[in-house]
């Protein structure tokens, strides 16, 4: 099978390389920093930005959080079906 990503440089302006399910955790960072988060079931999402700030946003079903995130917190997060988009 041909792989169109084989020789592509990772870029913030291009598509993500992976779509990783997230288990919110107050003590552990994501395995890779997410360039954005996708939320299947809406609610509050509390996360740590790549600049180190903790933010909470409320989103509807099937929404994007378009901000780099290093951690998704369990405390304060009521949304579910969260996925990290990584490059």
Helices and strands as residue ranges (DSSP letters): E 18-21, E 36-41, E 43-49, E 54-59, E 63-65, E 69-72, E 80-86
